[in-house]
Amino acid sequence: MGSDHTPSNVRPADELRDSPRPPAAREQPPDGEGRTLRRGLLLLDRLQRAGDAGLRVVELCRASGLQRATVHRLLATLLDTGHVQRSGRFHYVAAVRREPQAAAASDLARRIAPVLARVSKACGDASFAVVREGHSSWCVARHVGTYPVQILSVQIGARQPLGVGAAGLALLAALSDDEAQAAIHGHGVMLARYGGMTPERLELLVRNTRERGWAVVGNHAVQGALGVGRAVCDAEGQPLAGISVAASTARMTSHRQRWIAGLMKEALGDWE
């Protein structure tokens, strides 16, 4: 078994401290930042007014008075943060945060927590649970294992394109073909930010997941990490969530991948 590496996104606390700044610099952002924020809020306002119909880029340019390149850049950020979603291949809609959805996710996180704890205790690695929100996966629960090096690829509350992580990939593969294709092609340019992921590769990963029965994906959500995931379905077989275990690629041999997939299946056996 190879040696593990600390994820590149982990830094000592000392490196995270900001150097002191004059009070004026903290109180008021530079004009460029303020202008970008106002433009982003303008696009979000126009999309909220459009409702479920959404708007195309050309319509957003017309409604906001912004150039196409600026609109594309702002949309990429709004997609990445979960404030905007794609609708079909050309339309964008404002993401709606609904309290019932948040309450349901909280309840699912509470019920699935013992499953994650059981899996992490057995394998020593961190485990995660995600639910679907549009074309994104939303991390609702996480359990840290006992192995000295933990791959904490996402935090609770984090969102990323559905399929770039193992739990999200398992959930994506459990959807119908139409839903999966809509999600894959709805990610747009944001997908490439995750280790160079492409729609074609994601389609291949979905096919492999369906054939295998569980998901494997590495070096996309976090470089140097590999995850194994399974879908969580209700009594009718409808996907509710995805769970995963992440570790370094050196630690995740093919034999260990199969073993962890079995652990998750066993842990989910009594889940309701």
C-alpha positions in Angstrom: 0.0 0.0 0.0 1.4 3.4 -1.0 1.9 6.4 1.2 -0.9 8.9 1.7 -0.6 12.6 1.0 -2.4 15.4 2.7 -4.9 17.1 0.4 -3.5 20.2 -1.3 -6.4 22.3 0.0 -5.4 21.7 3.6 -3.3 24.5 5.1 -1.9 25.2 8.6 -3.9 27.7 10.6 -1.1 30.3 10.5 -1.3 30.5 6.7 -5.0 31.3 6.9 -4.6 34.5 8.9 -5.0 37.7 7.0 -2.4 40.4 7.6 -3.8 43.5 9.3 -5.5 46.0 6.9 -6.4 49.6 7.4 -10.0 50.1 8.7 -11.0 51.8 5.5 -9.9 48.8 3.3 -12.2 46.5 5.4 -15.2 48.8 5.5 -15.6 49.4 1.7 -14.7 47.0 -1.2 -12.8 48.3 -4.2 -14.9 49.7 -7.0 -14.2 46.7 -9.2 -15.5 44.2 -6.6 -18.6 46.3 -5.9 -19.3 46.6 -9.6 -19.1 42.9 -10.1 -21.4 42.2 -7.2 -24.0 44.7 -8.5 -23.9 43.1 -11.9 -24.2 39.6 -10.5 -27.2 40.7 -8.4 -28.7 42.3 -11.5 -28.6 39.1 -13.4 -30.0 37.2 -10.5 -32.9 39.7 -10.2 -33.7 39.3 -13.9 -33.7 35.5 -13.6 -35.9 35.6 -10.6 -38.4 37.8 -12.5 -38.4 35.4 -15.4 -39.5 32.5 -13.1 -39.5 28.9 -14.3 -39.2 29.9 -18.0 -35.7 31.2 -17.4 -33.7 33.3 -19.9 -31.1 32.7 -22.5 -27.8 34.5 -22.5 -28.9 36.8 -25.3 -32.0 37.7 -23.3 -29.9 38.3 -20.2 -27.7 40.7 -22.2 -30.7 42.6 -23.4 -32.3 42.7 -20.0 -29.2 43.8 -18.1 -27.3 45.8 -20.8 -24.2 43.8 -20.2 -21.9 42.3 -22.8 -22.1 38.6 -23.6 -18.6 37.8 -22.2 -19.5 39.5 -18.9 -22.8 37.6 -18.6 -21.1 34.3 -19.3 -18.5 35.1 -16.6 -21.1 36.1 -14.0 -23.3 33.1 -14.8 -20.3 30.7 -14.2 -19.9 32.1 -10.7 -23.7 32.0 -10.0 -23.8 28.4 -11.2 -20.8 27.4 -9.1 -22.4 28.9 -6.0 -25.8 27.3 -6.6 -27.7 30.5 -7.1 -28.5 29.8 -10.7 -29.2 26.5 -12.6 -29.4 25.5 -16.2 -32.8 24.6 -17.7 -32.2 22.6 -20.8 -29.2 23.5 -22.9 -29.7 27.2 -23.4 -31.8 28.7 -20.6 -30.9 29.7 -17.1 -33.2 29.9 -14.0 -32.7 31.2 -10.5 -32.3 28.4 -8.0 -35.2 28.5 -5.4 -34.4 27.7 -1.8 -37.5 26.0 -0.4 -37.8 25.5 3.4 -39.6 22.1 3.0 -36.6 20.9 0.9 -34.2 22.0 3.6 -36.2 20.3 6.3 -36.3 17.1 4.3 -32.6 17.2 3.8 -32.0 17.8 7.5 -34.2 14.8 8.3 -32.4 12.6 5.9 -29.1 13.7 7.3 -30.2 12.7 10.8 -31.4 9.3 9.7 -28.4 8.5 7.6 -25.8 9.6 10.1 -25.6 6.1 11.8 -24.9 4.6 8.4 -22.0 7.0 7.8 -20.7 6.4 11.3 -20.8 2.6 10.8 -18.9 2.8 7.5 -16.3 5.2 8.7 -15.7 3.1 11.8 -15.1 0.0 9.7 -12.8 1.5 7.1 -11.2 4.5 8.9 -11.9 7.0 6.2 -14.3 9.9 5.9 -17.8 9.3 4.6 -20.3 11.6 3.1 -24.0 11.9 2.1 -25.4 14.2 -0.6 -28.8 15.0 -2.0 -29.7 16.4 -5.4 -30.6 20.0 -5.9 -31.3 20.6 -9.5 -28.1 19.7 -11.4 -26.0 19.9 -8.2 -25.2 17.6 -5.3 -25.6 19.1 -1.9 -23.6 17.6 1.0 -25.9 17.1 4.0 -23.8 14.9 6.2 -20.2 13.9 6.9 -18.5 11.6 9.3 -14.7 11.7 9.9 -12.9 8.4 10.3 -9.9 7.4 12.4 -7.2 7.0 9.8 -4.4 9.6 10.3 -4.9 11.2 6.9 -8.5 12.1 6.1 -9.7 13.3 2.7 -12.4 15.8 3.6 -13.3 16.6 0.0 -16.5 18.6 0.8 -18.0 20.3 3.7 -21.6 20.0 4.9 -23.6 22.5 2.9 -21.2 22.5 -0.1 -22.6 22.1 -3.6 -20.9 20.9 -6.7 -21.9 19.5 -10.1 -23.8 16.3 -9.8 -21.4 13.5 -10.7 -17.9 14.9 -10.0 -17.8 13.2 -6.6 -18.5 9.6 -5.9 -21.8 10.1 -3.9 -23.1 12.5 -6.6 -22.1 10.1 -9.3 -24.0 7.2 -7.7 -27.0 9.5 -7.3 -26.7 10.7 -10.9 -26.5 7.1 -12.3 -29.6 6.2 -10.3 -31.7 8.8 -12.1 -33.6 8.1 -15.3 -31.8 8.5 -18.6 -33.6 11.7 -19.4 -32.9 13.2 -16.0 -29.2 12.1 -16.0 -28.6 13.6 -19.5 -30.3 16.9 -18.6 -28.0 17.1 -15.5 -24.8 16.2 -17.4 -25.4 18.7 -20.2 -26.7 21.3 -17.8 -23.4 21.7 -16.1 -21.9 23.8 -18.9 -18.4 25.2 -18.6 -18.4 24.7 -14.8 -17.8 21.0 -15.3 -14.3 21.5 -16.7 -13.2 23.1 -13.4 -13.3 19.8 -11.7 -10.2 18.0 -12.9 -11.0 18.6 -16.6 -14.2 16.6 -16.4 -16.2 16.6 -19.6 -19.8 15.5 -20.4 -18.5 12.6 -22.4 -16.4 11.3 -19.5 -19.3 11.8 -17.1 -21.6 9.8 -19.4 -19.0 7.0 -19.4 -18.7 7.1 -15.6 -22.5 6.8 -15.4 -22.6 3.8 -17.6 -19.8 2.1 -15.6 -21.6 2.9 -12.4 -24.8 1.3 -13.6 -23.0 -1.8 -14.8 -20.9 -2.2 -11.6 -23.7 -1.3 -9.2 -21.6 1.4 -7.3 -19.6 4.4 -8.3 -15.8 5.1 -8.5 -14.4 8.5 -9.4 -11.0 10.1 -8.7 -9.0 13.2 -9.2 -12.0 15.4 -10.0 -13.6 16.7 -6.8 -10.1 16.7 -5.2 -6.8 16.0 -6.8 -5.1 12.9 -5.4 -8.3 11.5 -4.0 -10.6 8.7 -5.0 -14.1 8.0 -3.9 -16.5 5.0 -3.8 -20.2 5.7 -3.7 -23.6 4.1 -3.6 -27.1 5.4 -4.2 -29.7 5.5 -1.4 -33.1 4.6 -2.7 -36.6 4.4 -1.2 -38.8 1.3 -1.1 -39.9 2.0 -4.7 -36.3 2.2 -5.9 -36.4 6.0 -6.3 -33.0 7.7 -5.5 -33.0 9.8 -2.4 -29.4 10.4 -1.8 -25.8 9.2 -2.4 -23.2 8.2 0.1 -19.5 7.8 -0.4 -16.1 7.2 1.2 -13.0 9.1 0.1 -9.3 8.3 0.5 -6.1 8.9 -1.3 -5.7 7.2 -4.6 -2.7 5.2 -3.2 -4.9 3.9 -0.4 -7.9 3.1 -2.6 -6.7 -0.1 -4.3 -9.2 -2.0 -6.5 -9.6 -4.6 -3.8 -10.3 -1.9 -1.2 -12.8 -0.2 -3.4 -14.9 -3.4 -3.7 -14.6 -4.0 0.1 -15.8 -0.4 0.9 -18.7 -0.8 -1.6 -19.7 -3.9 0.3 -19.4 -2.1 3.6 -21.8 0.6 2.3 -24.3 -1.9 1.0 -24.3 -3.8 4.3 -24.7 -0.6 6.3 -27.6 0.5 4.1 -29.3 -2.8 4.4 -31.3 -1.8 7.6 -31.7 1.8 6.6 -35.2 3.2 6.3 
